Amino acid sequence: MSFFNDFEAMSIRVKGGKLEILDQTGLPKVEQWLPVNTIEDMYLYIKQLSVRGAPLIGVCAALTIAQMAVQNCPNMIDVPKHTEYLKTARPTAVNLMYACDLMAQKHDINKDYSAQNLCKIAYQIKDKEIEMCNAMASFGASLVKVGDNILTHCNTGSLATVGVGTALGIIREAHKQGKKIHVYVDETRPLLQGGRLTSYELQKEGIPYTLICDNMAGALMAQGKIQRIFVGADRIALNGDFANKIGTYTCLLYTSDAADEEDSVDL
């Protein structure tokens, strides 16, 4: 009996018992699924930004450990060693630290590194991410009024999470509710996560959007053309301070709406 069950999201899937991730470096032109055969594969994919977005990175790390446990069953794998290794792929991603510590059962006295238990933990992490995205989307969409023009920065959707997204999940839900929104997407230099990835997601969802240069945001706000701004957060401190992509600060001078999960908070 397999504990590593198939599922598919926009950016990650388990197909035929094999973990794969969508290579985000090729988007929007090339949609290519990359196999995850080893711990080293996932380390490289995180490092080279084939997989990105703190929530998604955490899920990917957990599922990689679970898959490795299944592949080596009935032998046990050295979970603490592998999780510490994966942490070094993106030291600033608090979701990665959180997921790795859960897989390593860092705070548990009696640790169970069986394939069955590691798969259980990994899928719980995945399911919790989906639930948090849905809750955030529902609450955030309640703040959006019919006809609002919304500004967003970077990519915070299903390419950055395993669910509907954080800030972009709110936008997706508001559109689903028929609120006739229009989205202004910062291109997000230097890697163009907005221009390449957010526009890719919005186009797939049929959500009206306009791609803008990062330095156009201030002018649009000064002209009163933006009613809402939703951005994500790479990391949130307990006092509410948060860090995000270059260019976010300019947007946040005009607003206080940031959307992210509790797993991104330093607890």
Residue frames as qw, qx, qy, qz and C-alpha x, y, z in Angstrom:
[[0.000, 0.887, 0.461, 0.000, 0.00, 0.00, 0.00],
 [0.435, 0.335, -0.010, 0.836, 1.40, 3.38, -1.01],
 [0.249, -0.728, -0.429, 0.474, 1.24, 6.35, 1.35],
 [0.174, -0.369, 0.257, 0.876, 2.55, 8.73, -1.33],
 [0.428, 0.591, 0.676, -0.104, -0.75, 9.58, -3.02],
 [0.334, 0.315, 0.445, 0.769, -1.20, 11.30, -6.37],
 [0.054, 0.841, 0.388, -0.372, -2.43, 14.90, -6.56],
 [0.486, 0.332, 0.292, 0.754, -1.91, 17.85, -8.91],
 [0.071, -0.843, -0.229, 0.482, -1.70, 21.59, -8.33],
 [0.460, 0.885, -0.038, -0.058, -0.57, 24.32, -10.73],
 [0.165, 0.836, -0.512, 0.108, 3.07, 24.12, -9.69],
 [0.141, -0.388, 0.890, -0.195, 3.55, 20.70, -8.09],
 [0.861, 0.007, -0.152, -0.486, 2.18, 17.21, -8.50],
 [0.392, -0.294, 0.871, -0.032, 2.61, 13.59, -7.55],
 [0.746, 0.378, -0.215, -0.505, 1.90, 11.51, -10.62],
 [0.893, 0.171, -0.417, -0.017, 2.18, 7.74, -10.56],
 [0.817, -0.519, -0.101, 0.231, 3.84, 7.99, -7.18],
 [0.642, 0.104, 0.042, 0.759, 6.55, 10.33, -8.53],
 [0.144, -0.818, -0.224, 0.510, 7.05, 13.93, -7.38],
 [0.484, 0.392, 0.343, 0.703, 7.35, 16.60, -10.10],
 [0.087, -0.708, -0.237, 0.659, 7.54, 20.38, -10.09],
 [0.491, 0.805, 0.282, 0.176, 6.72, 22.91, -12.82],
 [0.601, -0.079, 0.047, 0.794, 9.93, 24.66, -13.90],
 [0.034, 0.908, 0.335, -0.249, 9.15, 28.32, -13.29],
 [0.306, -0.537, 0.344, 0.707, 12.32, 29.56, -14.96],
 [0.235, 0.121, 0.738, 0.621, 10.81, 28.73, -18.36],
 [0.106, 0.737, 0.662, -0.087, 7.44, 30.39, -17.81],
 [0.670, 0.291, 0.406, -0.549, 5.42, 31.76, -19.48],
 [0.484, 0.525, -0.517, -0.472, 6.82, 30.43, -22.75],
 [0.527, 0.199, -0.825, -0.052, 7.73, 26.88, -21.74],
 [0.745, -0.398, 0.241, -0.478, 5.70, 24.63, -19.42],
 [0.629, 0.313, -0.707, 0.082, 8.02, 21.82, -18.36],
 [0.802, -0.542, 0.070, -0.242, 7.60, 19.40, -15.47],
 [0.282, 0.605, -0.706, 0.237, 10.84, 18.39, -13.75],
 [0.848, -0.261, -0.459, -0.035, 11.19, 15.05, -11.93],
 [0.297, -0.728, 0.490, -0.377, 12.35, 15.02, -8.32],
 [0.876, 0.090, -0.474, 0.006, 14.38, 11.84, -7.96],
 [0.668, -0.076, -0.468, 0.574, 16.74, 12.82, -5.15],
 [0.348, -0.796, -0.268, 0.416, 17.20, 15.28, -2.30],
 [0.391, -0.311, 0.293, 0.815, 19.88, 16.93, -4.43],
 [0.146, 0.468, 0.633, 0.599, 17.35, 17.50, -7.22],
 [0.217, -0.857, -0.464, -0.061, 15.07, 19.49, -4.92],
 [0.468, -0.622, 0.002, 0.628, 18.00, 21.43, -3.47],
 [0.326, -0.018, 0.466, 0.822, 18.99, 22.47, -7.01],
 [0.010, 0.625, 0.637, 0.451, 15.42, 23.36, -8.04],
 [0.320, -0.864, -0.324, 0.215, 15.04, 25.64, -5.02],
 [0.486, -0.483, 0.175, 0.707, 18.45, 27.17, -5.53],
 [0.232, 0.025, 0.536, 0.812, 17.93, 27.96, -9.23],
 [0.344, 0.281, 0.221, -0.868, 14.33, 29.20, -8.67],
 [0.273, -0.091, -0.833, -0.472, 12.71, 26.41, -10.67],
 [0.433, -0.630, -0.643, -0.047, 10.51, 26.20, -7.60],
 [0.172, 0.207, -0.261, 0.927, 9.91, 29.40, -5.62],
 [0.524, -0.519, -0.167, -0.654, 7.53, 31.03, -3.18],
 [0.119, -0.407, 0.755, -0.501, 8.08, 30.32, 0.50],
 [0.756, -0.044, 0.401, -0.515, 4.86, 28.30, 1.03],
 [0.888, 0.376, -0.191, -0.183, 5.51, 26.13, -2.02],
 [0.361, 0.578, -0.688, 0.249, 9.16, 25.58, -1.10],
 [0.403, -0.335, 0.689, -0.501, 8.14, 24.22, 2.30],
 [0.877, 0.158, 0.245, -0.383, 5.67, 21.76, 0.77],
 [0.731, 0.556, -0.394, -0.036, 8.21, 20.67, -1.86],
 [0.083, 0.544, -0.761, 0.343, 10.83, 19.96, 0.79],
 [0.609, -0.166, 0.601, -0.490, 8.39, 17.93, 2.90],
 [0.897, 0.316, 0.096, -0.294, 7.19, 15.85, -0.04],
 [0.526, 0.623, -0.575, 0.068, 10.77, 15.23, -1.18],
 [0.178, -0.411, 0.802, -0.395, 11.63, 13.77, 2.22],
 [0.758, 0.065, 0.454, -0.464, 8.45, 11.68, 2.20],
 [0.821, 0.490, -0.208, -0.205, 9.18, 10.34, -1.30],
 [0.299, 0.583, -0.730, 0.194, 12.71, 9.43, -0.29],
 [0.450, -0.254, 0.724, -0.457, 11.36, 7.54, 2.73],
 [0.862, 0.264, 0.218, -0.375, 8.99, 5.57, 0.49],
 [0.667, 0.608, -0.426, -0.060, 11.76, 4.78, -1.98],
 [0.197, 0.497, -0.778, 0.330, 14.02, 3.46, 0.81],
 [0.741, -0.262, 0.317, -0.531, 11.31, 1.57, 2.71],
 [0.632, -0.692, -0.345, -0.053, 11.62, -0.55, 4.84],
 [0.621, -0.046, -0.247, 0.742, 14.98, 1.05, 5.64],
 [0.175, -0.897, -0.286, 0.290, 14.92, 4.33, 7.58],
 [0.497, 0.618, 0.017, 0.608, 16.47, 7.49, 6.13],
 [0.437, -0.271, -0.332, 0.791, 18.46, 10.09, 8.05],
 [0.054, 0.843, 0.488, 0.221, 15.72, 12.72, 8.17],
 [0.321, -0.873, -0.042, 0.365, 17.55, 15.32, 10.34],
 [0.488, -0.289, 0.457, 0.685, 20.54, 15.22, 8.00],
 [0.289, 0.407, 0.644, 0.580, 18.46, 15.69, 4.85],
 [0.070, -0.897, -0.433, -0.054, 16.23, 18.42, 6.29],
 [0.388, -0.753, 0.096, 0.523, 19.22, 20.43, 7.50],
 [0.432, -0.045, 0.566, 0.701, 20.69, 20.13, 3.99],
 [0.161, 0.644, 0.624, 0.412, 17.48, 21.35, 2.33],
 [0.229, -0.881, -0.283, 0.301, 17.30, 24.33, 4.68],
 [0.401, -0.501, 0.279, 0.715, 20.52, 25.69, 3.19],
 [0.374, 0.401, 0.624, 0.557, 18.93, 25.94, -0.27],
 [0.054, -0.673, -0.246, -0.695, 16.97, 29.04, 0.82],
 [0.382, -0.153, -0.640, 0.649, 17.92, 30.17, 4.36],
 [0.149, -0.014, 0.142, -0.978, 15.52, 33.15, 4.27],
 [0.559, -0.215, -0.530, -0.601, 12.38, 31.03, 3.61],
 [0.339, -0.283, 0.657, -0.611, 10.83, 30.52, 7.04],
 [0.875, 0.087, 0.026, -0.475, 8.24, 28.11, 5.59],
 [0.726, 0.379, -0.569, 0.066, 11.12, 25.86, 4.54],
 [0.071, 0.364, -0.745, 0.554, 12.51, 25.86, 8.07],
 [0.622, -0.109, 0.372, -0.681, 9.06, 25.17, 9.50],
 [0.903, 0.201, -0.186, -0.330, 8.34, 22.25, 7.15],
 [0.582, 0.406, -0.667, 0.227, 11.79, 20.71, 7.63],
 [0.143, -0.321, 0.692, -0.630, 11.49, 20.89, 11.42],
 [0.786, -0.010, 0.213, -0.580, 8.07, 19.20, 11.24],
 [0.864, 0.304, -0.382, -0.123, 9.45, 16.42, 9.05],
 [0.425, 0.380, -0.699, 0.432, 12.44, 15.98, 11.39],
 [0.662, -0.602, -0.430, -0.121, 10.01, 16.02, 14.35],
 [0.349, 0.501, -0.400, 0.684, 12.44, 18.39, 15.98],
 [0.300, -0.416, 0.396, -0.762, 10.35, 19.00, 19.10],
 [0.892, -0.186, -0.200, -0.361, 9.00, 15.46, 19.51],
 [0.476, -0.564, 0.658, -0.146, 10.46, 13.18, 22.14],
 [0.664, 0.042, 0.742, 0.077, 9.48, 9.98, 20.35],
 [0.286, 0.561, -0.396, -0.668, 10.33, 10.31, 16.67],
 [0.744, 0.242, 0.622, -0.041, 8.82, 8.12, 13.97],
 [0.098, 0.594, -0.483, -0.636, 10.70, 8.21, 10.68],
 [0.517, 0.220, 0.820, 0.112, 8.71, 5.47, 9.01],
 [0.080, 0.130, 0.571, 0.807, 7.60, 6.10, 5.43],
 [0.182, -0.640, -0.721, -0.192, 3.95, 6.01, 6.52],
 [0.315, -0.759, -0.353, 0.447, 4.39, 8.68, 9.19],
 [0.276, -0.343, 0.248, 0.863, 6.61, 10.94, 7.07],
 [0.011, 0.332, 0.669, 0.665, 4.02, 10.84, 4.26],
 [0.250, -0.735, -0.627, 0.057, 1.31, 11.65, 6.78],
 [0.315, -0.652, -0.122, 0.679, 3.21, 14.72, 8.03],
 [0.215, -0.110, 0.464, 0.852, 4.07, 15.91, 4.50],
 [0.078, -0.478, -0.704, -0.520, 0.47, 15.69, 3.29],
 [0.290, -0.764, -0.497, 0.292, -0.74, 17.45, 6.45],
 [0.279, -0.463, 0.111, 0.834, 1.66, 20.31, 5.64],
 [0.067, 0.147, 0.630, 0.759, 0.30, 20.43, 2.07],
 [0.190, -0.633, -0.721, -0.210, -3.33, 20.37, 3.18],
 [0.311, -0.702, -0.341, 0.543, -2.76, 23.06, 5.81],
 [0.204, -0.243, 0.296, 0.901, -1.23, 25.37, 3.17],
 [0.069, -0.369, -0.704, -0.603, -4.31, 24.90, 0.99],
 [0.298, -0.711, -0.628, 0.106, -6.63, 25.65, 3.92],
 [0.308, -0.580, -0.128, 0.743, -4.71, 28.81, 4.88],
 [0.110, -0.014, 0.475, 0.873, -4.79, 30.08, 1.30],
 [0.169, -0.530, -0.732, -0.393, -8.55, 29.49, 1.10],
 [0.336, -0.722, -0.490, 0.354, -9.19, 31.26, 4.41],
 [0.276, -0.431, 0.093, 0.854, -7.03, 34.21, 3.40],
 [0.047, 0.185, 0.618, 0.762, -8.70, 34.46, -0.02],
 [0.224, -0.654, -0.706, -0.154, -12.16, 34.47, 1.54],
 [0.332, -0.728, -0.311, 0.512, -11.35, 37.13, 4.12],
 [0.284, -0.308, 0.272, 0.866, -9.32, 39.31, 1.75],
 [0.054, 0.354, 0.683, 0.637, -11.99, 39.24, -0.95],
 [0.198, -0.765, -0.602, 0.118, -14.45, 40.71, 1.55],
 [0.282, -0.629, -0.030, 0.724, -12.31, 43.87, 1.53],
 [0.188, -0.023, 0.574, 0.797, -12.65, 44.27, -2.23],
 [0.403, 0.537, 0.361, -0.647, -15.48, 46.37, -3.68],
 [0.656, 0.536, 0.512, 0.144, -17.12, 45.99, -7.06],
 [0.443, 0.868, 0.070, 0.214, -15.10, 47.72, -9.77],
 [0.480, -0.797, 0.273, 0.244, -11.90, 48.05, -7.71],
 [0.642, 0.647, -0.372, 0.177, -8.57, 48.43, -9.48],
 [0.820, -0.545, 0.155, 0.080, -6.01, 46.36, -7.58],
 [0.335, 0.766, -0.540, 0.097, -2.22, 46.65, -7.59],
 [0.926, -0.342, 0.156, 0.048, -0.06, 43.64, -6.79],
 [0.112, 0.811, -0.573, -0.034, 3.69, 43.03, -6.71],
 [0.127, -0.377, 0.917, 0.009, 5.77, 39.93, -7.46],
 [0.614, -0.058, -0.655, -0.436, 3.95, 36.57, -7.65],
 [0.285, -0.203, 0.708, -0.614, 1.81, 35.28, -4.79],
 [0.768, 0.091, -0.135, -0.619, -0.49, 32.84, -6.53],
 [0.975, -0.058, 0.157, -0.144, -0.63, 29.12, -7.23],
 [0.733, 0.509, -0.325, 0.313, 2.92, 29.25, -8.54],
 [0.074, 0.575, -0.541, 0.609, 4.11, 30.39, -5.11],
 [0.534, -0.218, 0.606, -0.547, 1.86, 28.12, -3.02],
 [0.041, 0.056, 0.981, 0.179, 0.17, 24.76, -3.33],
 [0.191, 0.601, 0.703, -0.329, -3.26, 26.44, -3.03],
 [0.328, 0.836, 0.402, 0.180, -5.01, 29.40, -4.64],
 [0.423, 0.467, -0.117, 0.768, -2.30, 31.76, -3.43],
 [0.301, -0.446, -0.474, 0.697, -1.93, 34.43, -0.77],
 [0.114, 0.493, 0.037, -0.862, -2.36, 37.97, -2.13],
 [0.273, 0.159, -0.643, -0.698, -3.20, 36.64, -5.59],
 [0.126, -0.303, -0.944, 0.041, -5.61, 34.18, -4.01],
 [0.093, 0.550, 0.450, -0.697, -7.58, 37.16, -2.72],
 [0.241, 0.419, -0.344, -0.805, -7.68, 38.60, -6.22],
 [0.196, -0.013, -0.912, -0.360, -8.74, 35.26, -7.67],
 [0.042, -0.443, -0.844, 0.299, -11.58, 34.95, -5.13],
 [0.161, 0.544, 0.190, -0.801, -12.79, 38.52, -5.73],
 [0.273, 0.270, -0.601, -0.701, -12.95, 37.80, -9.47],
 [0.161, -0.175, -0.967, -0.089, -14.78, 34.53, -8.78],
 [0.032, 0.529, 0.661, -0.531, -17.35, 36.52, -6.78],
 [0.297, 0.675, 0.545, 0.398, -18.03, 38.67, -9.85],
 [0.264, -0.787, -0.209, 0.516, -16.64, 41.91, -8.44],
 [0.531, 0.791, 0.183, 0.243, -15.47, 43.12, -11.87],
 [0.474, -0.759, 0.209, 0.395, -11.95, 43.97, -10.74],
 [0.669, 0.693, -0.178, 0.201, -8.97, 45.00, -12.83],
 [0.793, -0.498, 0.092, 0.339, -5.44, 44.13, -11.73],
 [0.315, 0.882, -0.337, 0.098, -2.31, 46.20, -12.26],
 [0.956, -0.182, 0.014, 0.229, 0.72, 43.92, -12.13],
 [0.138, -0.870, 0.439, 0.177, 4.16, 45.30, -11.28],
 [0.770, 0.465, -0.435, -0.030, 6.70, 43.57, -13.51],
 [0.779, -0.594, 0.200, 0.001, 8.89, 43.07, -10.39],
 [0.575, 0.662, -0.428, 0.219, 12.49, 43.53, -11.41],
 [0.132, 0.582, -0.628, -0.499, 15.05, 42.05, -11.72],
 [0.211, -0.051, 0.969, 0.122, 13.54, 38.54, -12.17],
 [0.405, 0.016, -0.383, -0.830, 10.13, 39.68, -13.47],
 [0.062, 0.184, 0.952, -0.237, 8.01, 37.44, -11.24],
 [0.374, 0.528, 0.385, -0.658, 5.09, 39.78, -11.92],
 [0.402, 0.554, -0.381, -0.621, 5.67, 40.09, -15.64],
 [0.307, 0.252, -0.885, -0.242, 6.32, 36.39, -16.21],
 [0.157, -0.120, -0.958, 0.208, 4.39, 34.57, -13.50],
 [0.223, 0.404, 0.551, -0.695, 1.52, 36.69, -12.16],
 [0.449, 0.414, -0.252, -0.750, 0.45, 37.67, -15.67],
 [0.291, 0.128, -0.917, -0.241, 0.64, 33.96, -16.61],
 [0.002, -0.276, -0.887, 0.371, -1.74, 33.04, -13.79],
 [0.301, 0.468, 0.281, -0.782, -4.16, 35.92, -14.42],
 [0.399, 0.331, -0.540, -0.662, -4.34, 35.07, -18.10],
 [0.218, -0.041, -0.973, -0.067, -5.10, 31.43, -17.32],
 [0.027, 0.419, 0.760, -0.496, -7.88, 32.54, -14.95],
 [0.120, 0.621, 0.564, 0.532, -9.31, 35.10, -17.39],
 [0.298, -0.782, -0.335, 0.434, -8.85, 37.96, -14.91],
 [0.375, 0.867, 0.090, 0.316, -8.45, 41.40, -16.57],
 [0.635, -0.593, 0.040, 0.493, -5.00, 42.85, -15.94],
 [0.410, 0.886, -0.131, 0.170, -2.47, 45.40, -17.10],
 [0.832, -0.163, -0.081, 0.525, 1.27, 44.79, -16.80],
 [0.048, 0.985, -0.046, 0.157, 3.19, 47.91, -15.69],
 [0.525, 0.427, -0.464, 0.571, 6.76, 48.91, -15.00],
 [0.524, -0.418, -0.586, 0.455, 7.51, 48.99, -11.27],
 [0.219, -0.218, -0.173, 0.935, 8.04, 52.74, -11.27],
 [0.219, -0.341, -0.472, -0.783, 4.58, 53.37, -12.78],
 [0.394, -0.486, -0.769, 0.133, 2.80, 52.31, -9.58],
 [0.219, -0.409, -0.344, 0.816, 3.28, 55.63, -7.82],
 [0.125, 0.058, -0.316, -0.939, 1.88, 57.58, -10.75],
 [0.386, -0.342, -0.754, -0.407, -1.23, 55.38, -10.92],
 [0.384, -0.515, -0.660, 0.390, -1.83, 55.81, -7.20],
 [0.129, -0.298, -0.105, 0.940, -1.35, 59.58, -7.43],
 [0.267, -0.050, -0.470, -0.840, -4.01, 59.65, -10.16],
 [0.573, -0.029, 0.465, -0.674, -6.44, 57.74, -7.94],
 [0.687, 0.255, -0.511, -0.449, -6.53, 54.73, -10.26],
 [0.469, 0.066, -0.858, 0.198, -5.70, 52.17, -7.56],
 [0.600, -0.547, -0.045, -0.582, -8.26, 51.32, -4.87],
 [0.882, -0.425, 0.189, -0.070, -6.59, 48.28, -3.31],
 [0.353, 0.653, -0.666, 0.071, -3.04, 46.98, -2.99],
 [0.923, -0.308, 0.188, -0.133, -2.35, 43.37, -2.06],
 [0.412, 0.633, -0.649, 0.094, 1.17, 42.01, -1.73],
 [0.906, -0.210, -0.361, 0.075, 2.68, 38.95, -0.12],
 [0.301, -0.838, 0.420, -0.172, 5.39, 38.69, 2.49],
 [0.663, 0.358, -0.645, 0.128, 8.50, 36.54, 2.36],
 [0.529, -0.147, -0.683, 0.482, 8.94, 36.74, 6.12],
 [0.335, -0.751, -0.177, -0.540, 7.00, 38.33, 8.98],
 [0.244, 0.216, -0.670, 0.667, 8.39, 39.30, 12.39],
 [0.250, -0.482, -0.799, 0.259, 6.31, 38.94, 15.55],
 [0.044, -0.500, -0.272, 0.821, 5.93, 42.71, 15.79],
 [0.514, 0.719, 0.402, -0.239, 4.31, 42.83, 12.35],
 [0.082, 0.736, -0.469, -0.481, 7.33, 44.02, 10.35],
 [0.875, 0.204, 0.438, 0.044, 7.76, 42.06, 7.17],
 [0.169, -0.517, 0.581, 0.605, 10.22, 41.62, 4.32],
 [0.737, 0.505, 0.442, -0.081, 9.31, 41.16, 0.67],
 [0.696, 0.344, 0.322, 0.542, 10.66, 41.71, -2.83],
 [0.248, -0.242, 0.104, 0.932, 12.45, 44.85, -3.93],
 [0.142, -0.250, -0.476, -0.831, 9.78, 47.37, -4.95],
 [0.376, -0.564, -0.735, -0.012, 7.27, 46.41, -2.27],
 [0.310, -0.401, -0.375, 0.776, 8.25, 49.31, -0.01],
 [0.059, 0.011, -0.255, -0.965, 7.09, 51.88, -2.55],
 [0.410, -0.381, -0.674, -0.482, 3.69, 50.21, -2.78],
 [0.513, -0.492, -0.657, 0.250, 3.33, 49.91, 0.99],
 [0.160, -0.054, -0.194, 0.966, 3.88, 53.63, 1.53],
 [0.377, -0.117, -0.239, -0.887, 0.28, 53.94, 0.38],
 [0.788, -0.225, -0.372, -0.435, -1.33, 50.95, 2.08],
 [0.330, -0.473, 0.726, -0.375, -1.24, 48.42, 4.90],
 [0.924, 0.091, 0.138, -0.346, -2.65, 45.31, 3.23],
 [0.183, 0.513, -0.833, -0.096, -0.16, 42.44, 3.22],
 [0.913, -0.059, 0.018, -0.404, -1.25, 38.84, 2.80],
 [0.415, 0.410, -0.809, 0.067, 0.58, 35.75, 3.93],
 [0.810, -0.285, -0.491, -0.145, 0.29, 32.61, 6.03],
 [0.613, -0.751, 0.201, -0.142, 1.09, 31.98, 9.67],
 [0.933, -0.058, 0.128, 0.331, 3.90, 29.65, 8.52],
 [0.515, 0.602, -0.022, 0.610, 5.74, 32.75, 7.27],
 [0.327, -0.864, 0.092, -0.373, 5.77, 34.27, 10.75],
 [0.400, 0.364, -0.700, 0.466, 8.75, 34.00, 13.09],
 [0.723, -0.556, -0.126, -0.389, 7.21, 32.22, 16.08]]
